[in-house]
Amino acid sequence: MPAATGRHRLSRRTKITTAALGLVLAAGALVIATTVGDPSSANAASGGQITCPDVAGRLPAIPAQAQAEVQRNLDLLNTQISEANNRLITTAGQGGPNFVQNAILGPLADKRVSTIDRIAIAIGRQGEKPQGLDSLAACSLGGQAGTGEATAPASTTPAAPADPAAPAKEPAGNAGQITCPDVESRLPAIPAQAQAEVQRNLDLLNTQIGEANNRLVTTAGQGGPNFVQNAILGPLEDKRVATINRIATAIGRNADKPQGLDALAPCSL
């Protein structure tokens, strides 16, 4: 009888050990599955950002007549990287292993090819067109902050001597940043049918502020005392009015259209 009892206890211990081992193996499999999963989504969720080759640093001396157009397109390259990084965050966990490449990096490369070509063409109208810049279009997913584009290299035209009688130029680069009223917090409940369109335009408002702040830096010291208002804050307000109106219209298709949001369009330095 004691021997039978001992065998019974041994059998129970064996079963418990086997069950425990099964749980450990199952947990290990879950950890492996979670870790392997979708590598692109894992990178996005862990804070990786898109990095792109620097274009501004590879440009030749830019003719004065092309400076403005080149700078606009360098700013656009910055905007494209910002939008792609934002999409990387908002789509974390979506798609299969090639989602980031197919849905974010591929379209970004296409946009950069077009923008870089416009830069080369603008330079080529007044001087020798730079070759091989398309090789800078492809970006990758990395752990560091996305590489932005600097200001355009200096013009080949010598700077005019300072006019001591001219009014002091506004120190835009040292005057802080542009701040705008928050639109999202002033919105009513958004109907499900309008959610996507409203979010796109809220993202666009952020992009517009980013572009304006970048222009604030790249034009530091330019113009007269009203340069920032006339060249940056005024155009920004016009863009915000149009974008805010699209938000109100989208909501108004399925609910009461919010009123008075235009008051949130002006920004300040």
Kinemage of the C-alpha trace (Angstrom):
@kinemage 1
@onewidth
@group {chain A} dominant
@subgroup {mainchain}
@vectorlist {calphas} color= white
{ca met a 1} P 0.000 0.000 0.000
{ca pro a 2} L 2.782 2.501 0.845
{ca ala a 3} L 4.513 1.649 -2.449
{ca ala a 4} L 1.315 2.349 -4.379
{ca thr a 5} L 0.950 5.665 -2.588
{ca gly a 6} L 4.541 6.585 -3.487
{ca arg a 7} L 3.954 5.745 -7.140
{ca his a 8} L 0.751 7.813 -7.095
{ca arg a 9} L 2.624 10.824 -5.694
{ca leu a 10} L 5.416 10.381 -8.238
{ca ser a 11} L 2.841 10.240 -11.045
{ca arg a 12} L 1.234 13.470 -9.806
{ca arg a 13} L 4.610 15.224 -9.612
{ca thr a 14} L 5.418 14.072 -13.147
{ca lys a 15} L 2.114 15.421 -14.455
{ca ile a 16} L 2.599 18.761 -12.685
{ca thr a 17} L 6.166 19.084 -13.994
{ca thr a 18} L 5.043 18.250 -17.536
{ca ala a 19} L 2.216 20.791 -17.348
{ca ala a 20} L 4.565 23.460 -16.031
{ca leu a 21} L 7.044 22.723 -18.797
{ca gly a 22} L 4.231 23.077 -21.326
{ca leu a 23} L 3.325 26.497 -19.922
{ca val a 24} L 6.962 27.630 -20.097
{ca leu a 25} L 7.267 26.473 -23.706
{ca ala a 26} L 3.989 28.167 -24.641
{ca ala a 27} L 5.120 31.408 -22.994
{ca gly a 28} L 8.424 31.199 -24.825
{ca ala a 29} L 6.629 30.710 -28.113
{ca leu a 30} L 4.452 33.751 -27.377
{ca val a 31} L 7.526 35.871 -26.641
{ca ile a 32} L 9.185 34.727 -29.861
{ca ala a 33} L 6.055 35.407 -31.907
{ca thr a 34} L 5.681 38.850 -30.350
{ca thr a 35} L 9.330 39.696 -30.919
{ca val a 36} L 9.570 38.448 -34.484
{ca gly a 37} L 6.154 39.628 -35.708
{ca asp a 38} L 6.283 42.523 -38.110
{ca pro a 39} L 9.784 44.062 -38.080
{ca ser a 40} L 8.629 47.282 -39.667
{ca ser a 41} L 5.858 47.772 -37.113
{ca ala a 42} L 8.241 46.914 -34.297
{ca asn a 43} L 10.625 49.623 -35.482
{ca ala a 44} L 7.835 52.176 -35.714
{ca ala a 45} L 6.493 51.316 -32.271
{ca ser a 46} L 9.958 51.528 -30.721
{ca gly a 47} L 10.440 55.117 -31.859
{ca gly a 48} L 12.556 54.581 -34.985
{ca gln a 49} L 12.464 57.444 -37.428
{ca ile a 50} L 12.995 57.866 -41.124
{ca thr a 51} L 16.395 59.169 -42.175
{ca cys a 52} L 17.128 60.596 -45.606
{ca pro a 53} L 20.341 61.663 -47.379
{ca asp a 54} L 21.108 65.373 -47.145
{ca val a 55} L 20.375 67.147 -50.429
{ca ala a 56} L 21.356 70.725 -49.555
{ca gly a 57} L 24.899 69.673 -48.730
{ca arg a 58} L 25.321 68.094 -52.173
{ca leu a 59} L 24.238 71.111 -54.199
{ca pro a 60} L 26.670 73.323 -56.119
{ca ala a 61} L 26.706 77.090 -55.740
{ca ile a 62} L 23.184 78.260 -56.522
{ca pro a 63} L 22.603 81.219 -58.862
{ca ala a 64} L 20.797 84.097 -57.191
{ca gln a 65} L 17.829 83.762 -59.564
{ca ala a 66} L 17.282 80.159 -58.414
{ca gln a 67} L 17.701 80.675 -54.664
{ca ala a 68} L 14.026 81.121 -53.803
{ca glu a 69} L 12.808 78.143 -55.821
{ca val a 70} L 15.568 75.887 -54.518
{ca gln a 71} L 14.806 76.887 -50.921
{ca arg a 72} L 11.085 76.223 -51.381
{ca asn a 73} L 11.859 72.715 -52.552
{ca leu a 74} L 14.380 72.103 -49.764
{ca asp a 75} L 11.643 73.134 -47.331
{ca leu a 76} L 9.292 70.725 -49.090
{ca leu a 77} L 11.786 67.888 -48.594
{ca asn a 78} L 11.677 68.654 -44.860
{ca thr a 79} L 7.890 68.605 -44.900
{ca gln a 80} L 7.854 65.267 -46.718
{ca ile a 81} L 10.146 63.695 -44.108
{ca ser a 82} L 7.982 65.077 -41.278
{ca glu a 83} L 4.807 63.732 -42.862
{ca ala a 84} L 6.400 60.306 -43.372
{ca asn a 85} L 7.592 60.190 -39.743
{ca asn a 86} L 4.113 61.162 -38.570
{ca arg a 87} L 2.607 58.377 -40.692
{ca leu a 88} L 5.163 55.980 -39.205
{ca ile a 89} L 3.733 56.739 -35.766
{ca thr a 90} L 0.041 56.767 -36.669
{ca thr a 91} L 0.256 53.436 -38.523
{ca ala a 92} L 2.406 51.579 -35.975
{ca gly a 93} L 1.370 47.914 -35.897
{ca gln a 94} L -0.477 47.988 -39.203
{ca gly a 95} L 0.241 45.898 -42.281
{ca gly a 96} L 2.665 43.070 -42.929
{ca pro a 97} L 6.481 42.941 -42.881
{ca asn a 98} L 6.738 45.180 -45.962
{ca phe a 99} L 4.174 47.770 -44.863
{ca val a 100} L 6.669 50.536 -44.014
{ca gln a 101} L 8.541 50.078 -47.286
{ca asn a 102} L 5.450 49.892 -49.485
{ca ala a 103} L 3.201 52.437 -47.744
{ca ile a 104} L 5.697 55.000 -46.411
{ca leu a 105} L 9.287 54.742 -47.690
{ca gly a 106} L 8.326 53.986 -51.316
{ca pro a 107} L 5.888 56.915 -51.722
{ca leu a 108} L 8.368 59.173 -49.895
{ca ala a 109} L 11.123 58.268 -52.377
{ca asp a 110} L 8.774 59.072 -55.288
{ca lys a 111} L 7.968 62.492 -53.813
{ca arg a 112} L 11.648 63.205 -53.173
{ca val a 113} L 12.605 62.286 -56.759
{ca ser a 114} L 10.142 64.874 -58.098
{ca thr a 115} L 11.241 67.550 -55.626
{ca ile a 116} L 14.951 66.944 -56.181
{ca asp a 117} L 14.412 67.102 -59.953
{ca arg a 118} L 12.765 70.512 -59.541
{ca ile a 119} L 15.812 71.693 -57.595
{ca ala a 120} L 18.178 70.494 -60.326
{ca ile a 121} L 16.064 72.094 -63.047
{ca ala a 122} L 15.918 75.424 -61.191
{ca ile a 123} L 19.718 75.502 -60.920
{ca gly a 124} L 20.095 74.374 -64.522
{ca arg a 125} L 18.121 77.320 -65.878
{ca gln a 126} L 20.852 79.711 -64.737
{ca gly a 127} L 23.923 77.484 -64.580
{ca glu a 128} L 25.096 73.922 -65.014
{ca lys a 129} L 22.415 71.423 -64.009
{ca pro a 130} L 23.657 69.132 -61.209
{ca gln a 131} L 23.636 65.423 -62.062
{ca gly a 132} L 23.016 62.317 -59.978
{ca leu a 133} L 20.913 63.940 -57.267
{ca asp a 134} L 18.202 61.302 -57.724
{ca ser a 135} L 20.451 58.895 -55.831
{ca leu a 136} L 19.604 60.916 -52.699
{ca ala a 137} L 15.887 60.194 -52.952
{ca ala a 138} L 15.729 56.855 -51.106
{ca cys a 139} L 15.312 56.987 -47.326
{ca ser a 140} L 15.529 54.311 -44.647
{ca leu a 141} L 14.162 53.492 -41.209
{ca gly a 142} L 16.628 54.131 -38.415
{ca gly a 143} L 16.808 54.985 -34.748
{ca gln a 144} L 17.910 58.579 -35.113
{ca ala a 145} L 15.882 61.652 -35.941
{ca gly a 146} L 15.066 62.125 -39.594
{ca thr a 147} L 17.616 64.157 -41.492
{ca gly a 148} L 16.233 67.488 -42.602
{ca glu a 149} L 17.433 69.749 -45.345
{ca ala a 150} L 19.475 72.784 -44.501
{ca thr a 151} L 19.195 76.134 -46.192
{ca ala a 152} L 20.410 76.521 -49.729
{ca pro a 153} L 24.141 77.143 -50.196
{ca ala a 154} L 25.176 80.747 -50.624
{ca ser a 155} L 24.451 82.519 -53.879
{ca thr a 156} L 27.248 83.121 -56.344
{ca thr a 157} L 26.257 86.808 -56.375
{ca pro a 158} L 28.226 88.914 -53.854
{ca ala a 159} L 26.161 90.399 -51.061
{ca ala a 160} L 25.350 94.080 -51.349
{ca pro a 161} L 27.030 96.309 -48.773
{ca ala a 162} L 24.905 97.222 -45.796
{ca asp a 163} L 23.010 100.472 -46.001
{ca pro a 164} L 23.491 102.329 -42.712
{ca ala a 165} L 20.296 104.290 -43.360
{ca ala a 166} L 18.182 101.173 -43.805
{ca pro a 167} L 15.864 100.156 -40.939
{ca ala a 168} L 17.015 97.344 -38.694
{ca lys a 169} L 15.933 93.958 -39.914
{ca glu a 170} L 13.702 91.848 -37.737
{ca pro a 171} L 15.737 89.187 -35.894
{ca ala a 172} L 13.420 86.366 -36.924
{ca gly a 173} L 15.897 83.633 -36.078
{ca asn a 174} L 16.244 84.830 -32.469
{ca ala a 175} L 12.630 85.767 -31.822
{ca gly a 176} L 11.349 82.340 -30.809
{ca gln a 177} L 8.799 80.304 -32.683
{ca ile a 178} L 5.381 80.727 -34.188
{ca thr a 179} L 2.497 79.699 -31.952
{ca cys a 180} L -1.054 79.113 -33.120
{ca pro a 181} L -4.357 78.533 -31.306
{ca asp a 182} L -5.225 74.865 -30.839
{ca val a 183} L -8.029 73.849 -33.192
{ca glu a 184} L -8.558 70.224 -32.180
{ca ser a 185} L -9.581 71.059 -28.611
{ca arg a 186} L -12.263 73.465 -29.900
{ca leu a 187} L -13.999 70.913 -32.094
{ca pro a 188} L -17.314 69.288 -31.159
{ca ala a 189} L -17.813 65.527 -31.227
{ca ile a 190} L -16.701 64.405 -34.694
{ca pro a 191} L -18.985 62.019 -36.602
{ca ala a 192} L -17.332 58.730 -37.520
{ca gln a 193} L -17.794 59.474 -41.238
{ca ala a 194} L -15.737 62.677 -40.876
{ca gln a 195} L -12.954 61.356 -38.643
{ca ala a 196} L -10.426 60.582 -41.391
{ca glu a 197} L -10.876 63.878 -43.243
{ca val a 198} L -10.752 65.921 -40.037
{ca gln a 199} L -7.570 64.167 -38.920
{ca arg a 200} L -5.899 64.774 -42.288
{ca asn a 201} L -6.576 68.481 -41.976
{ca leu a 202} L -5.458 68.609 -38.341
{ca asp a 203} L -2.202 67.004 -39.466
{ca leu a 204} L -1.979 69.607 -42.236
{ca leu a 205} L -2.323 72.406 -39.676
{ca asn a 206} L 0.695 70.969 -37.862
{ca thr a 207} L 2.624 70.735 -41.132
{ca gln a 208} L 1.825 74.367 -41.930
{ca ile a 209} L 3.148 75.515 -38.554
{ca gly a 210} L 6.297 73.437 -39.061
{ca glu a 211} L 6.870 74.959 -42.493
{ca ala a 212} L 6.344 78.479 -41.143
{ca asn a 213} L 8.777 77.920 -38.275
{ca asn a 214} L 11.335 76.545 -40.721
{ca arg a 215} L 10.893 79.608 -42.932
{ca leu a 216} L 11.326 81.782 -39.856
{ca val a 217} L 14.774 80.260 -39.401
{ca thr a 218} L 15.859 80.187 -43.037
{ca thr a 219} L 14.885 83.831 -43.653
{ca ala a 220} L 16.406 85.241 -40.470
{ca gly a 221} L 17.645 88.770 -41.113
{ca gln a 222} L 15.751 89.246 -44.362
{ca gly a 223} L 13.282 92.024 -45.157
{ca gly a 224} L 12.183 95.003 -43.166
{ca pro a 225} L 10.409 95.320 -39.814
{ca asn a 226} L 7.190 93.811 -41.213
{ca phe a 227} L 8.812 90.917 -43.069
{ca val a 228} L 7.686 88.170 -40.661
{ca gln a 229} L 4.095 89.396 -40.657
{ca asn a 230} L 3.860 89.885 -44.407
{ca ala a 231} L 5.903 86.919 -45.629
{ca ile a 232} L 5.249 84.260 -42.971
{ca leu a 233} L 2.398 84.949 -40.528
{ca gly a 234} L 0.026 86.385 -43.157
{ca pro a 235} L 0.353 83.487 -45.631
{ca leu a 236} L 0.159 81.012 -42.734
{ca glu a 237} L -3.136 82.528 -41.607
{ca asp a 238} L -4.567 82.233 -45.127
{ca lys a 239} L -3.613 78.546 -45.267
{ca arg a 240} L -5.105 77.920 -41.823
{ca val a 241} L -8.401 79.600 -42.762
{ca ala a 242} L -8.781 77.243 -45.736
{ca thr a 243} L -7.815 74.162 -43.723
{ca ile a 244} L -10.056 75.022 -40.773
{ca asn a 245} L -12.964 75.605 -43.140
{ca arg a 246} L -12.437 72.132 -44.606
{ca ile a 247} L -12.608 70.699 -41.084
{ca ala a 248} L -15.863 72.520 -40.339
{ca thr a 249} L -17.337 71.448 -43.675
{ca ala a 250} L -16.415 67.807 -43.091
{ca ile a 251} L -18.147 67.827 -39.696
{ca gly a 252} L -21.126 69.727 -41.102
{ca arg a 253} L -21.914 67.008 -43.619
{ca asn a 254} L -23.018 64.668 -40.825
{ca ala a 255} L -23.718 66.972 -37.860
{ca asp a 256} L -24.086 70.639 -36.953
{ca lys a 257} L -21.323 72.608 -38.647
{ca pro a 258} L -19.134 74.282 -35.999
{ca gln a 259} L -19.107 78.079 -36.177
{ca gly a 260} L -16.443 80.654 -35.408
{ca leu a 261} L -13.413 78.420 -35.960
{ca asp a 262} L -11.911 81.018 -38.307
{ca ala a 263} L -11.003 83.000 -35.203
{ca leu a 264} L -8.346 80.358 -34.524
{ca ala a 265} L -6.514 81.015 -37.797
{ca pro a 266} L -4.168 83.915 -36.835
{ca cys a 267} L -0.838 82.938 -35.258
{ca ser a 268} L 1.804 84.982 -33.508
{ca leu a 269} L 5.531 85.054 -32.939
